[in-house]
């Protein structure tokens, strides 16, 4: 009986170790995704700040259009 109990215990222990490794890998992947998302948001924030400071650098908005948009935002 003791031998069967030991084998069962070792199988359970191996299963939990395997599950722990899987969870650790998933946690690392999740952390990497979160870090990428933070970096992406930080880059977007930096771009927005640059657009506010130097709208003439960006082709999509002329300085005149930028000023008009600012006036619209202030009016709301």
C-alpha positions as CSV (number, residue, x, y, z in Angstrom):
1,X,0.0,0.0,0.0
2,X,2.8,2.4,0.8
3,X,4.4,1.9,-2.6
4,X,1.1,2.7,-4.4
5,X,0.7,5.8,-2.2
6,X,4.2,7.0,-3.0
7,X,3.7,6.5,-6.8
8,X,0.4,8.4,-6.6
9,X,2.0,11.2,-4.6
10,X,4.9,11.5,-7.1
11,X,2.4,11.6,-10.0
12,X,0.4,14.4,-8.2
13,X,3.6,16.3,-7.5
14,X,4.8,16.0,-11.1
15,X,1.4,17.3,-12.3
16,X,1.5,20.3,-10.0
17,X,5.1,21.1,-11.0
18,X,4.0,21.0,-14.7
19,X,1.0,23.2,-14.0
20,X,3.2,25.6,-12.1
21,X,5.6,25.9,-15.1
22,X,2.6,26.5,-17.4
23,X,1.3,29.3,-15.1
24,X,4.8,30.8,-14.9
25,X,5.1,30.9,-18.7
26,X,1.6,32.4,-19.0
27,X,2.4,35.1,-16.4
28,X,5.6,36.0,-18.3
29,X,3.7,36.3,-21.6
30,X,1.0,38.4,-19.9
31,X,3.6,40.7,-18.4
32,X,5.3,41.1,-21.8
33,X,2.0,42.0,-23.4
34,X,1.2,44.4,-20.7
35,X,4.7,46.1,-21.0
36,X,4.2,46.3,-24.8
37,X,0.8,48.0,-24.3
38,X,2.4,50.5,-21.8
39,X,5.1,51.2,-24.3
40,X,2.6,51.7,-27.1
41,X,0.5,54.1,-24.9
42,X,3.7,56.0,-23.9
43,X,4.7,56.4,-27.5
44,X,1.2,57.6,-28.5
45,X,1.3,60.1,-25.6
46,X,4.7,61.4,-26.8
47,X,3.3,61.8,-30.3
48,X,0.4,63.8,-29.0
49,X,2.6,66.1,-27.0
50,X,4.8,66.6,-30.1
51,X,1.8,67.4,-32.2
52,X,0.6,70.0,-29.6
53,X,4.1,71.6,-29.4
54,X,5.0,71.4,-33.1
55,X,1.9,70.9,-35.3
56,X,3.8,72.1,-38.4
57,X,5.9,68.9,-38.2
58,X,3.0,66.7,-39.0
59,X,1.7,66.6,-42.6
60,X,-1.9,65.7,-41.6
61,X,-2.6,68.9,-39.9
62,X,-1.5,72.4,-41.0
63,X,-0.8,75.0,-38.3
64,X,-4.0,76.8,-39.3
65,X,-6.1,73.7,-39.0
66,X,-4.5,72.9,-35.7
67,X,-5.4,76.4,-34.4
68,X,-8.9,76.0,-35.5
69,X,-9.2,72.7,-33.8
70,X,-7.9,74.2,-30.6
71,X,-10.5,77.0,-30.7
72,X,-13.2,74.4,-31.2
73,X,-12.0,72.4,-28.2
74,X,-11.9,75.6,-26.0
75,X,-15.4,76.5,-27.1
76,X,-16.9,73.2,-25.8
